[in-house]
Amino acid sequence: MTTLIQQTHVSVLGLGPMGRALASAFLTAGHPLTVWNRTPGRADDLADRGAAVAGSVGEAVASGQVIVACLTDYEAVRAVLDPPGADWAGRILVNLTSGEPAQARALADWAAGHGIGLLDGAILTPTPAIGTPATALLYSGEREAYEAVRETLGALGGTGTYLGDDPGRAAAYEVALLDLFATTVHGVAHAFALASAEDIAPEDLAPFAAGIGGLLSEMVTRFAGQLGAGHFPGERSTVASAATTIGHLITAATAHGLDVGALTAAKNAADRAVAAGFGPDGLARMATVLGGEGAGAERAAR
Ligand SMILES: NC(=O)c1ccc[n+]([C@@H]2O[C@H](COP(=O)([O-])OP(=O)(O)OC[C@H]3O[C@@H](n4cnc5c(N)ncnc54)[C@H](OP(=O)(O)O)[C@@H]3O)[C@@H](O)[C@H]2O)c1
């Protein structure tokens, strides 16, 4: 006897690289799928695999039970969904668009005002990971909305972590993690630019640069422990030493006419830490001198 399992109908709004990857994963998992994109013609291969292509947002919302939005930014989400031109009764909006925590909370207020159940999410992995065990997603917002869609979102693979009912929480994690990513990308690009100015071929620098990259994960864990404890031992390396080193980098890069904006920001922060008496401390101390009222600053003050 064959058992027919009724799969949730998913509608995906936005067929950029990530929207297409999400749509593909829902199809692979056997979900009936409707897709919509502002610019037509992006859905041909998905249609060949059985997706319905909606001619309007309203049609896509009406077709789906779970409506996944994956657009450039929250402005685009609002432009597409406001005013809601469809009956959202019984439907849940899952917003997987990147943005700022305040924007996620404002979207949640808008959704609540229109009786729309919303789960906000952040995708931490690139498109090739979607639908595989390597995917990592964060969700926050109404628990009821999360419980209603968690099984459907399992089609995206990997790990989905629910962070609680503050709708801005997933975006808050995302901005912190993208801060790490963006400044690291800049650091890698800048290192290659400085090496090139010194006539070092990229492939000659790469093995040594990759070695530094390999140190990052241990450093992240160690910094977290030290920030949690408010204790910054300087036995490995000190803030004062880092300030001196960054000064040399700025001089060398400036001599080649390279942009030193990021290095100057790092040097200014290290100098402020030294001026505050933190020169002998370990480098995790830097998280407490960057302004704001973060946990690191509060713990360090205790
Ligand atoms: N790509 C990744 O690896 C990755 C990883 C993690 C998170 N994300 C996040 O996923 C989201 C989508 O990223 P993406 O890579 O798919 O590409 P994207 O270039 O950020 O987004 C493109 C999509 O947004 C639509 N769009 C933009 N403005 C719009 C508007 N005003 N009205 C209607 N639609 C609009 C585009 O429609 P048109 O085709 O009509 O222009 C297209 O469907 C972003 O927030 C991104 O940060 C992406």
The ligand as a Tripos MOL2 file, in Angstrom:
@<TRIPOS>MOLECULE
LIG
   48    52     1     0     0
SMALL
NO_CHARGES

@<TRIPOS>ATOM
      1 N1         24.0140   34.5060   -2.0360 N.am      1 LIG1
      2 C1         24.4540   34.0540   -0.8730 C.2       1 LIG1
      3 O1         25.3980   33.2360   -0.8110 O.2       1 LIG1
      4 C2         23.8050   34.4800    0.4110 C.ar      1 LIG1
      5 C3         24.2400   33.9280    1.6310 C.ar      1 LIG1
      6 C4         23.5910   34.2940    2.8100 C.ar      1 LIG1
      7 C5         22.5690   35.2280    2.7940 C.ar      1 LIG1
      8 N2         22.1900   35.7610    1.5790 N.ar      1 LIG1
      9 C6         21.1080   36.7660    1.5940 C.3       1 LIG1
     10 O2         20.0200   36.3260    0.7930 O.3       1 LIG1
     11 C7         19.3610   37.4710    0.2450 C.3       1 LIG1
     12 C8         19.2170   37.2740   -1.2650 C.3       1 LIG1
     13 O3         20.5140   37.2060   -1.8050 O.3       1 LIG1
     14 P1         20.8030   36.7190   -3.2860 P.3       1 LIG1
     15 O4         22.1950   36.1780   -3.3040 O.co2     1 LIG1
     16 O5         19.7160   35.8510   -3.7620 O.co2     1 LIG1
     17 O6         20.8250   38.0170   -4.2150 O.3       1 LIG1
     18 P2         20.4490   39.5340   -4.0520 P.3       1 LIG1
     19 O7         21.0610   40.2020   -5.1920 O.co2     1 LIG1
     20 O8         20.8050   40.0650   -2.7130 O.co2     1 LIG1
     21 O9         18.8440   39.5160   -4.1850 O.3       1 LIG1
     22 C9         18.2790   39.4570   -5.4470 C.3       1 LIG1
     23 C10        16.7790   39.3210   -5.3810 C.3       1 LIG1
     24 O10        16.1500   40.4710   -4.7510 O.3       1 LIG1
     25 C11        15.1590   40.9560   -5.6710 C.3       1 LIG1
     26 N3         14.8890   42.3610   -5.4180 N.ar      1 LIG1
     27 C12        15.7700   43.3360   -5.0780 C.ar      1 LIG1
     28 N4         15.1340   44.5120   -4.9080 N.ar      1 LIG1
     29 C13        13.8180   44.2700   -5.1350 C.ar      1 LIG1
     30 C14        12.6570   45.0760   -5.0990 C.ar      1 LIG1
     31 N5         12.7150   46.3850   -4.7700 N.pl3     1 LIG1
     32 N6         11.4720   44.4990   -5.3730 N.ar      1 LIG1
     33 C15        11.4010   43.1920   -5.6990 C.ar      1 LIG1
     34 N7         12.4540   42.3730   -5.7450 N.ar      1 LIG1
     35 C16        13.6590   42.8990   -5.4640 C.ar      1 LIG1
     36 C17        15.7470   40.6650   -7.0310 C.3       1 LIG1
     37 O11        14.7680   40.7390   -8.0260 O.3       1 LIG1
     38 P3         15.2150   41.0090   -9.5590 P.3       1 LIG1
     39 O12        15.6930   39.6880  -10.1010 O.co2     1 LIG1
     40 O13        13.9680   41.5020  -10.1950 O.co2     1 LIG1
     41 O14        16.3080   42.0520   -9.5300 O.co2     1 LIG1
     42 C18        16.2380   39.2310   -6.7850 C.3       1 LIG1
     43 O15        15.1560   38.3240   -6.7600 O.3       1 LIG1
     44 C19        20.1900   38.7060    0.5930 C.3       1 LIG1
     45 O16        19.6200   39.3510    1.6970 O.3       1 LIG1
     46 C20        21.5380   38.0920    0.9560 C.3       1 LIG1
     47 O17        22.2600   38.8900    1.8750 O.3       1 LIG1
     48 C21        22.7680   35.4090    0.4070 C.ar      1 LIG1
@<TRIPOS>BOND
     1     1     2 1
     2     2     3 2
     3     2     4 1
     4     4     5 ar
     5     4    48 ar
     6     5     6 ar
     7     6     7 ar
     8     7     8 ar
     9     8     9 1
    10     8    48 ar
    11     9    10 1
    12     9    46 1
    13    10    11 1
    14    11    12 1
    15    11    44 1
    16    12    13 1
    17    13    14 1
    18    14    15 2
    19    14    16 1
    20    14    17 1
    21    17    18 1
    22    18    19 2
    23    18    20 1
    24    18    21 1
    25    21    22 1
    26    22    23 1
    27    23    24 1
    28    23    42 1
    29    24    25 1
    30    25    26 1
    31    25    36 1
    32    26    27 ar
    33    26    35 ar
    34    27    28 ar
    35    28    29 ar
    36    29    30 ar
    37    29    35 ar
    38    30    31 1
    39    30    32 ar
    40    32    33 ar
    41    33    34 ar
    42    34    35 ar
    43    36    37 1
    44    36    42 1
    45    37    38 1
    46    38    39 2
    47    38    40 1
    48    38    41 1
    49    42    43 1
    50    44    45 1
    51    44    46 1
    52    46    47 1
@<TRIPOS>SUBSTRUCTURE
     1 LIG1         1 GROUP 0 **** ****
